[in-house]
Amino acid sequence: MTNANLSGRNRMSLHGGNALKIGLFGANCSSGRAVTKVPERWSGTWPDNLKLARMADEAGIEFMLPIGRWKGYGGETEYQGATLETITWACGLLQSTKRITVFGTVHAPLFHPIIAAKEMVTADHIGEGRFGLNIVVGWNEGEFEMFGVKQRDHETRYEYAQEWIDAIREAWSDREDFDFDGRFIKLKGVRAKPKPYGGSRPVIMNAGTSETGRAFAVRNCDAFFMQASRVSAKETAERVAVVKAAARGHGRDIGVYTVGVITCRPTRKEAEDYHHYCAVEHADWSAVDNLLALRKVLPDAMSPEEFAQQRMHFAHGNSGLPIIGDPDDVARTLIELSQAGLTGIAVSLVNYADELPYIAAEVLPRLERAGLRAPA
């Protein structure tokens, strides 16, 4: 795509008109999002990421969304112990693709806003308007200790993030020189050129799970990631409606996305067997427990049954919605999510590059026949 007059609408639609957008989530991390010991688990290396991005671009996948991870979770596999930094990762992938949007996941408290704004504009020019920002406020205390940065309390994190994104927007605006005098951020005589590609800013997304996080997202972001219900599509639709209503209260429209973990095989039994093989027989349970402990999900804080359920949720896909079955099953679930009002879904796979071709060949055509997507 070469379009010096890139429209904001084109950006926000992730450069396509598909009713259900599909992205790949977490490929910049070793093991991806599957906390498993199986030997075919995702490597997270640059060559494999580059191969995957080109494959996804060719298949018509709308976006790639990385995880901003600085420290792994240990266990036998050192789960997510090797990760590619997300803005530089995005630069390389954008240079090597044509259509796909690539996000950078940026911890606001760890990146100075002027440096971040310049880095992201550089990525945006490399991709000719295909860069997106996933803003996060952080929660992993061990990662903040690595940087010598003290984590703020929950409410203050979002107050800081508001100033940070305001400063980013000022740097991306048409203003020549500006000062910024906030409670946390104070900038003097800022000059930030070039501006984002084509006269419109990058897509901004957030996945805050708290009320404060959701309020931040509906004020500032174009896309909000929420957890889909594991109970019913009706419950998912209710959650989507709450987010969209909150955005309308600010005079805004917002895309609502979720995350999922797809295990797709020619038969449902094959898919269920492979899921059990990865998530139960060969789960990296010590890494699962480390991950849960960091989130304060502890066995003495809940019933044994509830804790066991939480362990299973995180063992295959790190809490994303499990979508397991043959191509008809997977397509049916994705159609139901779209009917619930979701704009799109970011999915993870045990091995992205090995499994994406089958999904592209079997699941995507079913979504095309359902009217949710056009051929790549």
Sequence and secondary structure as in RCSB ss.txt:
>XXXX:A:sequence
MTNANLSGRNRMSLHGGNALKIGLFGANCSSGRAVTKVPERWSGTWPDNLKLARMADEAGIEFMLPIGRWKGYGG
ETEYQGATLETITWACGLLQSTKRITVFGTVHAPLFHPIIAAKEMVTADHIGEGRFGLNIVVGWNEGEFEMFGVK
QRDHETRYEYAQEWIDAIREAWSDREDFDFDGRFIKLKGVRAKPKPYGGSRPVIMNAGTSETGRAFAVRNCDAFF
MQASRVSAKETAERVAVVKAAARGHGRDIGVYTVGVITCRPTRKEAEDYHHYCAVEHADWSAVDNLLALRKVLPD
AMSPEEFAQQRMHFAHGNSGLPIIGDPDDVARTLIELSQAGLTGIAVSLVNYADELPYIAAEVLPRLERAGLRAP
A
>XXXX:A:secstr
   TT  HHHHHTTTS  SSEEEEESTTBTTTT  B  TTS    HHHHHHHHHHHHHHT  EEE    SS   T
TTTTT SB  HHHHHHHHHHT SS EEEEEEEGGGS HHHHHHHHHHHHHHTTS EEEEEE    HHHHHHHT  
   HHHHHHHHHHHHHHHHHHHSS SEEEEE SS EEEEEE  S SGGGS  EEEE   SHHHHHHHHHH SEEE
    SS HHHHHHHHHHHHHHHHTTT   EEEEEEEEEE SSHHHHHHHHHIIIIITB HHHHHHHHHHTT  GG
GS HHHHHHHHHHHHTTTT EEEEESHHHHHHHHHHHHHTT  EEEEE SSHHHHHHHHHHHHHHHHHHTTS   
 
